[in-house]
Amino acid sequence: MADMNTAARKKAAAKGQAMPGGRFPIRNRADLENAIRAVGRVQPPTEEARSKVRRFIIQRAKALGASDAVPDTWSADGSLKS
């Protein structure tokens, strides 16, 4: 993810490969794994914001055929399983 400039991030967002503004670009499995690790750094640091990012990551994982990379502790709605 770190190798993308602002223009590339915005282009990824336009294609649905990143969240609005180019946040959390996920073009491939490596980007997916990086995004999963980065969820804890979401700003603002609220559970609502993290859930939104987790939902996006789950969506991209399905699109990439990499649903197996999604942690078992994540629900489909982005919440954490108890």
Backbone atoms as SQL, in Angstrom:
CREATE TABLE atoms (id INTEGER PRIMARY KEY, chain TEXT, resi INTEGER, resn TEXT, atom TEXT, x REAL, y REAL, z REAL);
INSERT INTO atoms VALUES
  (1, 'A', 1, 'MET', 'N', 0.808, -1.188, 0.000),
  (2, 'A', 1, 'MET', 'CA', 0.000, 0.000, 0.000),
  (3, 'A', 1, 'MET', 'C', 0.855, 1.258, 0.000),
  (4, 'A', 2, 'ALA', 'N', 1.993, 1.228, 0.613),
  (5, 'A', 2, 'ALA', 'CA', 2.803, 2.425, 0.774),
  (6, 'A', 2, 'ALA', 'C', 3.390, 2.927, -0.541),
  (7, 'A', 3, 'ASP', 'N', 3.439, 2.079, -1.556),
  (8, 'A', 3, 'ASP', 'CA', 4.042, 2.484, -2.813),
  (9, 'A', 3, 'ASP', 'C', 3.091, 3.258, -3.725),
  (10, 'A', 4, 'MET', 'N', 1.883, 3.514, -3.303),
  (11, 'A', 4, 'MET', 'CA', 0.905, 4.213, -4.135),
  (12, 'A', 4, 'MET', 'C', 0.922, 5.711, -3.844),
  (13, 'A', 5, 'ASN', 'N', 0.972, 6.517, -4.911),
  (14, 'A', 5, 'ASN', 'CA', 0.871, 7.960, -4.716),
  (15, 'A', 5, 'ASN', 'C', -0.598, 8.359, -4.671),
  (16, 'A', 6, 'THR', 'N', -0.863, 9.622, -4.428),
  (17, 'A', 6, 'THR', 'CA', -2.228, 10.113, -4.262),
  (18, 'A', 6, 'THR', 'C', -3.077, 9.867, -5.505),
  (19, 'A', 7, 'ALA', 'N', -2.517, 10.106, -6.674),
  (20, 'A', 7, 'ALA', 'CA', -3.269, 9.905, -7.915),
  (21, 'A', 7, 'ALA', 'C', -3.648, 8.435, -8.092),
  (22, 'A', 8, 'ALA', 'N', -2.728, 7.530, -7.778),
  (23, 'A', 8, 'ALA', 'CA', -3.003, 6.102, -7.905),
  (24, 'A', 8, 'ALA', 'C', -4.069, 5.666, -6.905),
  (25, 'A', 9, 'ARG', 'N', -4.029, 6.228, -5.708),
  (26, 'A', 9, 'ARG', 'CA', -5.033, 5.898, -4.701),
  (27, 'A', 9, 'ARG', 'C', -6.422, 6.357, -5.142),
  (28, 'A', 10, 'LYS', 'N', -6.502, 7.565, -5.707),
  (29, 'A', 10, 'LYS', 'CA', -7.794, 8.079, -6.178),
  (30, 'A', 10, 'LYS', 'C', -8.309, 7.251, -7.345),
  (31, 'A', 11, 'LYS', 'N', -7.412, 6.798, -8.209),
  (32, 'A', 11, 'LYS', 'CA', -7.794, 5.953, -9.326),
  (33, 'A', 11, 'LYS', 'C', -8.323, 4.611, -8.806),
  (34, 'A', 12, 'ALA', 'N', -7.669, 4.058, -7.808),
  (35, 'A', 12, 'ALA', 'CA', -8.121, 2.808, -7.199),
  (36, 'A', 12, 'ALA', 'C', -9.500, 2.985, -6.567),
  (37, 'A', 13, 'ALA', 'N', -9.729, 4.135, -5.929),
  (38, 'A', 13, 'ALA', 'CA', -11.029, 4.415, -5.325),
  (39, 'A', 13, 'ALA', 'C', -12.108, 4.485, -6.401),
  (40, 'A', 14, 'ALA', 'N', -11.791, 5.090, -7.533),
  (41, 'A', 14, 'ALA', 'CA', -12.755, 5.193, -8.630),
  (42, 'A', 14, 'ALA', 'C', -13.117, 3.819, -9.177),
  (43, 'A', 15, 'LYS', 'N', -12.197, 2.871, -9.104),
  (44, 'A', 15, 'LYS', 'CA', -12.434, 1.508, -9.579),
  (45, 'A', 15, 'LYS', 'C', -13.071, 0.627, -8.507),
  (46, 'A', 16, 'GLY', 'N', -13.242, 1.160, -7.292),
  (47, 'A', 16, 'GLY', 'CA', -13.786, 0.363, -6.198),
  (48, 'A', 16, 'GLY', 'C', -12.742, -0.475, -5.494),
  (49, 'A', 17, 'GLN', 'N', -11.471, -0.220, -5.780),
  (50, 'A', 17, 'GLN', 'CA', -10.388, -0.980, -5.161),
  (51, 'A', 17, 'GLN', 'C', -9.847, -0.311, -3.907),
  (52, 'A', 18, 'ALA', 'N', -10.411, 0.836, -3.551),
  (53, 'A', 18, 'ALA', 'CA', -10.008, 1.557, -2.339),
  (54, 'A', 18, 'ALA', 'C', -11.239, 2.277, -1.796),
  (55, 'A', 19, 'MET', 'N', -11.173, 2.627, -0.543),
  (56, 'A', 19, 'MET', 'CA', -12.267, 3.386, 0.057),
  (57, 'A', 19, 'MET', 'C', -12.224, 4.821, -0.476),
  (58, 'A', 20, 'PRO', 'N', -13.289, 5.585, -0.287),
  (59, 'A', 20, 'PRO', 'CA', -13.287, 6.977, -0.754),
  (60, 'A', 20, 'PRO', 'C', -12.046, 7.729, -0.287),
  (61, 'A', 21, 'GLY', 'N', -11.510, 8.545, -1.171),
  (62, 'A', 21, 'GLY', 'CA', -10.299, 9.283, -0.858),
  (63, 'A', 21, 'GLY', 'C', -9.034, 8.470, -1.057),
  (64, 'A', 22, 'GLY', 'N', -9.188, 7.218, -1.495),
  (65, 'A', 22, 'GLY', 'CA', -8.019, 6.375, -1.722),
  (66, 'A', 22, 'GLY', 'C', -7.521, 5.640, -0.499),
  (67, 'A', 23, 'ARG', 'N', -8.300, 5.683, 0.566),
  (68, 'A', 23, 'ARG', 'CA', -7.887, 4.978, 1.787),
  (69, 'A', 23, 'ARG', 'C', -8.024, 3.475, 1.605),
  (70, 'A', 24, 'PHE', 'N', -7.141, 2.730, 2.202),
  (71, 'A', 24, 'PHE', 'CA', -7.136, 1.267, 2.180),
  (72, 'A', 24, 'PHE', 'C', -7.229, 0.705, 0.762),
  (73, 'A', 25, 'PRO', 'N', -6.271, 1.045, -0.104),
  (74, 'A', 25, 'PRO', 'CA', -6.279, 0.468, -1.449),
  (75, 'A', 25, 'PRO', 'C', -5.948, -1.028, -1.393),
  (76, 'A', 26, 'ILE', 'N', -6.769, -1.821, -2.051),
  (77, 'A', 26, 'ILE', 'CA', -6.565, -3.273, -2.051),
  (78, 'A', 26, 'ILE', 'C', -6.655, -3.745, -3.501),
  (79, 'A', 27, 'ARG', 'N', -5.483, -3.909, -4.122),
  (80, 'A', 27, 'ARG', 'CA', -5.413, -4.343, -5.517),
  (81, 'A', 27, 'ARG', 'C', -5.113, -5.822, -5.654),
  (82, 'A', 28, 'ASN', 'N', -4.517, -6.411, -4.611),
  (83, 'A', 28, 'ASN', 'CA', -4.085, -7.808, -4.679),
  (84, 'A', 28, 'ASN', 'C', -4.026, -8.384, -3.261),
  (85, 'A', 29, 'ARG', 'N', -3.626, -9.632, -3.162),
  (86, 'A', 29, 'ARG', 'CA', -3.618, -10.298, -1.849),
  (87, 'A', 29, 'ARG', 'C', -2.648, -9.630, -0.867),
  (88, 'A', 30, 'ALA', 'N', -1.511, -9.173, -1.351),
  (89, 'A', 30, 'ALA', 'CA', -0.554, -8.509, -0.451),
  (90, 'A', 30, 'ALA', 'C', -1.177, -7.236, 0.132),
  (91, 'A', 31, 'ASP', 'N', -1.862, -6.457, -0.706),
  (92, 'A', 31, 'ASP', 'CA', -2.555, -5.261, -0.217),
  (93, 'A', 31, 'ASP', 'C', -3.638, -5.654, 0.790),
  (94, 'A', 32, 'LEU', 'N', -4.326, -6.761, 0.507),
  (95, 'A', 32, 'LEU', 'CA', -5.380, -7.246, 1.400),
  (96, 'A', 32, 'LEU', 'C', -4.808, -7.569, 2.779),
  (97, 'A', 33, 'GLU', 'N', -3.712, -8.287, 2.803),
  (98, 'A', 33, 'GLU', 'CA', -3.090, -8.658, 4.080),
  (99, 'A', 33, 'GLU', 'C', -2.596, -7.426, 4.834),
  (100, 'A', 34, 'ASN', 'N', -2.062, -6.445, 4.115),
  (101, 'A', 34, 'ASN', 'CA', -1.627, -5.200, 4.752),
  (102, 'A', 34, 'ASN', 'C', -2.824, -4.456, 5.341),
  (103, 'A', 35, 'ALA', 'N', -3.923, -4.407, 4.612),
  (104, 'A', 35, 'ALA', 'CA', -5.115, -3.708, 5.088),
  (105, 'A', 35, 'ALA', 'C', -5.679, -4.368, 6.344),
  (106, 'A', 36, 'ILE', 'N', -5.673, -5.691, 6.377),
  (107, 'A', 36, 'ILE', 'CA', -6.166, -6.414, 7.555),
  (108, 'A', 36, 'ILE', 'C', -5.340, -6.034, 8.781),
  (109, 'A', 37, 'ARG', 'N', -4.028, -5.956, 8.609),
  (110, 'A', 37, 'ARG', 'CA', -3.162, -5.578, 9.735),
  (111, 'A', 37, 'ARG', 'C', -3.347, -4.119, 10.134),
  (112, 'A', 38, 'ALA', 'N', -3.779, -3.262, 9.215),
  (113, 'A', 38, 'ALA', 'CA', -3.879, -1.827, 9.471),
  (114, 'A', 38, 'ALA', 'C', -5.208, -1.391, 10.084),
  (115, 'A', 39, 'VAL', 'N', -6.160, -2.282, 10.221),
  (116, 'A', 39, 'VAL', 'CA', -7.481, -1.898, 10.737),
  (117, 'A', 39, 'VAL', 'C', -7.385, -1.208, 12.099),
  (118, 'A', 40, 'GLY', 'N', -6.486, -1.616, 12.917),
  (119, 'A', 40, 'GLY', 'CA', -6.345, -1.024, 14.248),
  (120, 'A', 40, 'GLY', 'C', -5.889, 0.422, 14.230),
  (121, 'A', 41, 'ARG', 'N', -5.395, 0.892, 13.086),
  (122, 'A', 41, 'ARG', 'CA', -4.913, 2.272, 12.980),
  (123, 'A', 41, 'ARG', 'C', -5.941, 3.203, 12.331),
  (124, 'A', 42, 'VAL', 'N', -7.160, 2.725, 12.150),
  (125, 'A', 42, 'VAL', 'CA', -8.210, 3.527, 11.510),
  (126, 'A', 42, 'VAL', 'C', -8.479, 4.794, 12.323),
  (127, 'A', 43, 'GLN', 'N', -8.649, 5.887, 11.594),
  (128, 'A', 43, 'GLN', 'CA', -9.013, 7.159, 12.226),
  (129, 'A', 43, 'GLN', 'C', -10.383, 7.571, 11.724),
  (130, 'A', 44, 'PRO', 'N', -11.282, 8.007, 12.568),
  (131, 'A', 44, 'PRO', 'CA', -11.162, 8.097, 14.017),
  (132, 'A', 44, 'PRO', 'C', -11.132, 6.700, 14.638),
  (133, 'A', 45, 'PRO', 'N', -10.524, 6.584, 15.801),
  (134, 'A', 45, 'PRO', 'CA', -10.365, 5.267, 16.429),
  (135, 'A', 45, 'PRO', 'C', -11.639, 4.791, 17.123),
  (136, 'A', 46, 'THR', 'N', -12.696, 4.610, 16.332),
  (137, 'A', 46, 'THR', 'CA', -13.973, 4.150, 16.885),
  (138, 'A', 46, 'THR', 'C', -14.309, 2.785, 16.296),
  (139, 'A', 47, 'GLU', 'N', -15.117, 2.035, 17.000),
  (140, 'A', 47, 'GLU', 'CA', -15.531, 0.730, 16.498),
  (141, 'A', 47, 'GLU', 'C', -16.371, 0.882, 15.231),
  (142, 'A', 48, 'GLU', 'N', -17.144, 1.944, 15.137),
  (143, 'A', 48, 'GLU', 'CA', -17.949, 2.196, 13.937),
  (144, 'A', 48, 'GLU', 'C', -17.052, 2.368, 12.703),
  (145, 'A', 49, 'ALA', 'N', -15.989, 3.143, 12.846),
  (146, 'A', 49, 'ALA', 'CA', -15.060, 3.359, 11.735),
  (147, 'A', 49, 'ALA', 'C', -14.344, 2.064, 11.370),
  (148, 'A', 50, 'ARG', 'N', -13.931, 1.303, 12.365),
  (149, 'A', 50, 'ARG', 'CA', -13.248, 0.031, 12.099),
  (150, 'A', 50, 'ARG', 'C', -14.177, -0.960, 11.401),
  (151, 'A', 51, 'SER', 'N', -15.448, -0.984, 11.815),
  (152, 'A', 51, 'SER', 'CA', -16.423, -1.883, 11.184),
  (153, 'A', 51, 'SER', 'C', -16.604, -1.544, 9.712),
  (154, 'A', 52, 'LYS', 'N', -16.649, -0.263, 9.412),
  (155, 'A', 52, 'LYS', 'CA', -16.798, 0.177, 8.021),
  (156, 'A', 52, 'LYS', 'C', -15.613, -0.297, 7.185),
  (157, 'A', 53, 'VAL', 'N', -14.416, -0.168, 7.718),
  (158, 'A', 53, 'VAL', 'CA', -13.213, -0.610, 7.003),
  (159, 'A', 53, 'VAL', 'C', -13.212, -2.130, 6.870),
  (160, 'A', 54, 'ARG', 'N', -13.584, -2.845, 7.933),
  (161, 'A', 54, 'ARG', 'CA', -13.639, -4.310, 7.861),
  (162, 'A', 54, 'ARG', 'C', -14.627, -4.770, 6.788),
  (163, 'A', 55, 'ARG', 'N', -15.789, -4.110, 6.685),
  (164, 'A', 55, 'ARG', 'CA', -16.764, -4.468, 5.647),
  (165, 'A', 55, 'ARG', 'C', -16.155, -4.286, 4.256),
  (166, 'A', 56, 'PHE', 'N', -15.432, -3.190, 4.059),
  (167, 'A', 56, 'PHE', 'CA', -14.787, -2.958, 2.773),
  (168, 'A', 56, 'PHE', 'C', -13.740, -4.039, 2.493),
  (169, 'A', 57, 'ILE', 'N', -12.946, -4.367, 3.488),
  (170, 'A', 57, 'ILE', 'CA', -11.909, -5.391, 3.317),
  (171, 'A', 57, 'ILE', 'C', -12.541, -6.733, 2.967),
  (172, 'A', 58, 'ILE', 'N', -13.633, -7.090, 3.624),
  (173, 'A', 58, 'ILE', 'CA', -14.328, -8.348, 3.342),
  (174, 'A', 58, 'ILE', 'C', -14.837, -8.354, 1.897),
  (175, 'A', 59, 'GLN', 'N', -15.380, -7.243, 1.457),
  (176, 'A', 59, 'GLN', 'CA', -15.870, -7.112, 0.080),
  (177, 'A', 59, 'GLN', 'C', -14.734, -7.306, -0.927),
  (178, 'A', 60, 'ARG', 'N', -13.601, -6.654, -0.688),
  (179, 'A', 60, 'ARG', 'CA', -12.453, -6.782, -1.600),
  (180, 'A', 60, 'ARG', 'C', -11.888, -8.207, -1.565),
  (181, 'A', 61, 'ALA', 'N', -11.875, -8.827, -0.385),
  (182, 'A', 61, 'ALA', 'CA', -11.378, -10.200, -0.283),
  (183, 'A', 61, 'ALA', 'C', -12.221, -11.130, -1.153),
  (184, 'A', 62, 'LYS', 'N', -13.537, -10.964, -1.115),
  (185, 'A', 62, 'LYS', 'CA', -14.420, -11.780, -1.953),
  (186, 'A', 62, 'LYS', 'C', -14.122, -11.533, -3.426),
  (187, 'A', 63, 'ALA', 'N', -13.950, -10.268, -3.809),
  (188, 'A', 63, 'ALA', 'CA', -13.684, -9.923, -5.205),
  (189, 'A', 63, 'ALA', 'C', -12.362, -10.524, -5.687),
  (190, 'A', 64, 'LEU', 'N', -11.408, -10.650, -4.791),
  (191, 'A', 64, 'LEU', 'CA', -10.098, -11.200, -5.143),
  (192, 'A', 64, 'LEU', 'C', -10.053, -12.724, -5.013),
  (193, 'A', 65, 'GLY', 'N', -11.132, -13.323, -4.523),
  (194, 'A', 65, 'GLY', 'CA', -11.127, -14.768, -4.290),
  (195, 'A', 65, 'GLY', 'C', -10.230, -15.149, -3.144),
  (196, 'A', 66, 'ALA', 'N', -10.107, -14.249, -2.176),
  (197, 'A', 66, 'ALA', 'CA', -9.199, -14.480, -1.050),
  (198, 'A', 66, 'ALA', 'C', -9.926, -14.362, 0.287),
  (199, 'A', 67, 'SER', 'N', -11.154, -14.829, 0.329),
  (200, 'A', 67, 'SER', 'CA', -11.930, -14.751, 1.575),
  (201, 'A', 67, 'SER', 'C', -11.265, -15.503, 2.720),
  (202, 'A', 68, 'ASP', 'N', -10.416, -16.462, 2.381),
  (203, 'A', 68, 'ASP', 'CA', -9.714, -17.223, 3.414),
  (204, 'A', 68, 'ASP', 'C', -8.741, -16.359, 4.207),
  (205, 'A', 69, 'ALA', 'N', -8.391, -15.187, 3.697),
  (206, 'A', 69, 'ALA', 'CA', -7.460, -14.294, 4.395),
  (207, 'A', 69, 'ALA', 'C', -8.151, -13.475, 5.486),
  (208, 'A', 70, 'VAL', 'N', -9.478, -13.400, 5.427),
  (209, 'A', 70, 'VAL', 'CA', -10.229, -12.609, 6.409),
  (210, 'A', 70, 'VAL', 'C', -10.203, -13.344, 7.748),
  (211, 'A', 71, 'PRO', 'N', -9.863, -12.640, 8.824),
  (212, 'A', 71, 'PRO', 'CA', -9.817, -13.294, 10.139),
  (213, 'A', 71, 'PRO', 'C', -11.155, -13.920, 10.535),
  (214, 'A', 72, 'ASP', 'N', -11.108, -15.068, 11.191),
  (215, 'A', 72, 'ASP', 'CA', -12.314, -15.763, 11.636),
  (216, 'A', 72, 'ASP', 'C', -13.095, -14.968, 12.668),
  (217, 'A', 73, 'THR', 'N', -12.463, -13.981, 13.284),
  (218, 'A', 73, 'THR', 'CA', -13.115, -13.194, 14.328),
  (219, 'A', 73, 'THR', 'C', -13.964, -12.055, 13.755),
  (220, 'A', 74, 'TRP', 'N', -13.972, -11.889, 12.431),
  (221, 'A', 74, 'TRP', 'CA', -14.754, -10.831, 11.796),
  (222, 'A', 74, 'TRP', 'C', -16.080, -11.375, 11.300),
  (223, 'A', 75, 'SER', 'N', -17.171, -10.676, 11.607),
  (224, 'A', 75, 'SER', 'CA', -18.491, -11.013, 11.073),
  (225, 'A', 75, 'SER', 'C', -18.653, -10.333, 9.719),
  (226, 'A', 76, 'ALA', 'N', -19.600, -10.819, 8.938),
  (227, 'A', 76, 'ALA', 'CA', -19.837, -10.269, 7.599),
  (228, 'A', 76, 'ALA', 'C', -20.235, -8.792, 7.645),
  (229, 'A', 77, 'ASP', 'N', -20.827, -8.345, 8.759),
  (230, 'A', 77, 'ASP', 'CA', -21.252, -6.952, 8.875),
  (231, 'A', 77, 'ASP', 'C', -20.125, -6.040, 9.372),
  (232, 'A', 78, 'GLY', 'N', -18.933, -6.595, 9.532),
  (233, 'A', 78, 'GLY', 'CA', -17.786, -5.802, 9.954),
  (234, 'A', 78, 'GLY', 'C', -17.564, -5.767, 11.454),
  (235, 'A', 79, 'SER', 'N', -18.504, -6.309, 12.208),
  (236, 'A', 79, 'SER', 'CA', -18.321, -6.335, 13.661),
  (237, 'A', 79, 'SER', 'C', -17.400, -7.484, 14.028),
  (238, 'A', 80, 'LEU', 'N', -16.975, -7.487, 15.269),
  (239, 'A', 80, 'LEU', 'CA', -16.147, -8.579, 15.768),
  (240, 'A', 80, 'LEU', 'C', -17.024, -9.620, 16.441),
  (241, 'A', 81, 'LYS', 'N', -16.743, -10.896, 16.186),
  (242, 'A', 81, 'LYS', 'CA', -17.485, -11.964, 16.828),
  (243, 'A', 81, 'LYS', 'C', -17.074, -12.029, 18.290),
  (244, 'A', 82, 'SER', 'N', -18.036, -12.339, 19.133),
  (245, 'A', 82, 'SER', 'CA', -17.703, -12.424, 20.571),
  (246, 'A', 82, 'SER', 'C', -17.399, -13.826, 20.991);
